[in-house]
């Protein structure tokens, strides 16, 4: 198992020692994370395990040894899965709306589908542009910069709960904008 103190002090390690530490983390958690992630998101689990492991390694300096390393790494995996599922949901609802508007059958890689996807992206951008500046900044930090709510809270100097409620409001406003004929 990984020693918490080794992980916590990784920023003091040489490049070779950091590489060895990453190898130990990979060996200890790769298979378990794969099973954990696959149970939540399905077939693309292998790619997501790689993403999670990179996040873990990039954020080792944020790990605090007062907490279980095991819990910390699974929390990162869980949050990553939630984000993937949210993205899928938004993409799916946007595509469903455009599919209903276009009155077409199942998705197929056609020039028409590409045009519809570009139109969806333009409509989402317009919906984002219509948001108040603070909301746009939160949306940018979360969806483009991939910042965590805690980090956004620090950057924006607002409580984490406020960040979460604004993210919820942003998603609802975009969904409503996509459903309406106002943004075309």
N, C-alpha and C positions, 0 to 999 in steps of 0.2 A: 504494500500500500504506500501511497505517497505521504511523506512526512510534511506536516503543515508548515513547520519552520523552514524547510527547504524551499517550499513554494513561496512563502512570504518573503524570504530573503533573495528571491531569484534575481532581482535587479542588481545585486552585488556579485552575481556569478559571472564567470567568463563566458564567452560565446560557446565554447565547447561544453561547459557545464550546463548552460541553458539548453543546448541541443540534447544533451543526455536527459535532462529533466523533462523536456517535451517528449522524448522517447518513452520515458517511464510513465508519464501521464497517458500517452497514447496506448501503451500496452495495458495499462490498468483499466481504462475506460472505453476504449473504442468499441468493443463488442457490446458492452452493456448499454452504451449510448445509442448504438444502432437499434437494438431491440426497443429501447425506450422511445426513440424518435419514430421508428417504423409503426409502432402501435398508435401513434397520433397522426402522422401525416402520410403514411403509406410508402409507395414505391421509391420516391426520391430520397429515402432516408440516408443512403450512403453519402450523397453529396452534402446533405445537411449535417451529417456527423463531422465532415471536414470543416464546414463553416463554423460549427460549434467549437470544435477543437482550436481553430484559429482564434476565435473570440476568447476562449479560455486563456490561451497562451498570451494573446495581446493584452489581456486584462489581469494577468497574474499579480501585478502590483496593486490591484484593488482588493485582492483577497486578504481577509483578516483572519489570523489563526484562532481567534476566539470562536469562530464558526467552523463547522465541519466542512472540510474540503469537498467531500462527497455531496453534501447538500448544496454547496455553492455551485459545483459543476452541473448538477441536475437542474438547478434553478436557471442557469444560463440556457441549458437545452430546452427547458419548458418554455421560457420566454421566446426563444427563437421559433419554436413550433407554433406558439400563439401568433407571432407576427406573420409567419408563413400562412397560417390558416386565415388570418384577417385579410391578407393580400389576396388570397384565393377568393374569399367571399366578395370583396369589393370588385375584383376583376369579373367574377361570375355575374354579379348583379348588374354591372355595367354592360356586359356582353348580352345579358338577357334583355335588358331594356332596348339596346340597339337592334337585337334580333327581332324583337316584337315590332319595333318601328319599321324595320326593313321587310318584315313579313317573309322571312326566309327560313330555310331548313337548317340542319345541323352545320356546325362550323366546318369549313373546308378552306384549305389554303388557296384562295382565289384573289385576284386583284380587287374584287368587290369587298372581300373580308379585310384585306389590308387597308382599303380606303375607310371602311367602317371603324377599324381599330384606330386609325389616325384621327378620325372624327371624334371617337370616344376620348382620346387623349386631349384633343383641343377643347372639348367640353369640360373635361376635368380641370384643365388649366384655367379656363374662364371661371369655373366655379371657385377655384382657389384664389384667383385674382379678385373676386367679389367679397372675399372674407376680410374682416378687419385686420389691420397690420399685425397685431399680437397673435392672432390666430394663424395668419400666413407664416409667421416666424416659427411658431410651434410646429406647424405642418412641415415646413422645410427641415427643421432640426430632426423631426421624427422619421419622416419618410424618405428624405433625400440624404441626410447626414447619418441616419440610422442611430440616432442618439436615444438613450434610455430616458424614461420619464424622470428619473432621479437627476440625470445630467441636465435635462431641459429645465428642470426646476431650479437648479443652481444657476444656469445661464440666464434664465428669465427672471430670477429672484422672486419666484412664486412657489406656493406649496405644491407638492407632488399631486395631491388630490385635485388641485386646480388644473394642472397639466392634463391629468386623465380625463376630467370632465370636459375640457376644451377639445381634446382629441376626439371624444365621443361626439361632441357638437359638430366638429369639422366633418366627420364621417357622415353624420345625418344630413348636414347641409349639402354635401356633395351628392349624396343619394337623391335628395329632393330635387336638386338642380338637374340631375341626369333624368329624372322622371318627368320633369316639366318640359314644355316646349319653349321656355324662355331663353334657354341657352342653346342656340343652334348656330 
